[in-house]
């Protein structure tokens, strides 16, 4: 079947958004304040593009940081701009009542997946993290993303955070790591003597895999109960 012949749903129900991260409440207030003050000529697509370009540039900065440590500070700036674009686009659409739920959901998460590849590739190229740890983080992120999208389709709930952690908390941890490495490029975790990003990466992989397994079991049981024959 060609793309032109693909069936398009005429009815659509927006999934319930679940956001319970540590920064969710203050972040929501900040985003609403920004949405109310965003110039009319800026729309959600512009912000999505800003977020996408910023994460690509953050990855390139990480790739350059091995030979130019100051690039860590540029990566921090681009992570902040990525937060602005990635977080404000949906808020602005809802604030102006110009929502395109299917288009927005699809584009946002295609962009997020491509951006994650660039970010992890940049980290792998730098000498601050073992490439295998960077690859493991990418796999963990993609597994969580796939599980989230499947749950959104089958259960009608879109979870933006797992426990107290969401995308904003991850950006904050990356920024803290950037500053720490810029101040002490050879900093290592006591006793283990691992580089800071290697240690943080292993913790992140373990956490994402644990969240993936827990969510997969929980949602499988929920769907079994809903459709028990």
Buried (B, 14 or more C-beta within 10 A) or exposed (E): EEEEEEEEEEEEEEBEEEBBBBBBEEBEEBBBEBBEEBEEEEBBBBBBBBBBBBBBBBBBBBBBBBEEBEBBBBBBBBBEBBBBBBBBBBBBBBBBEEBEBEEBBEBBBEBBBEBBBBBBBBBBBBEBBBEEBBBBBBBBBBBBBEBBBBBBEEBEBBBBBBEEBBBBBBBBBBBEBBEBBBEEBEEEEEEEEBBBBBBBBBEBBEBBBEBBEEBBEEBEEBBEEEEEE
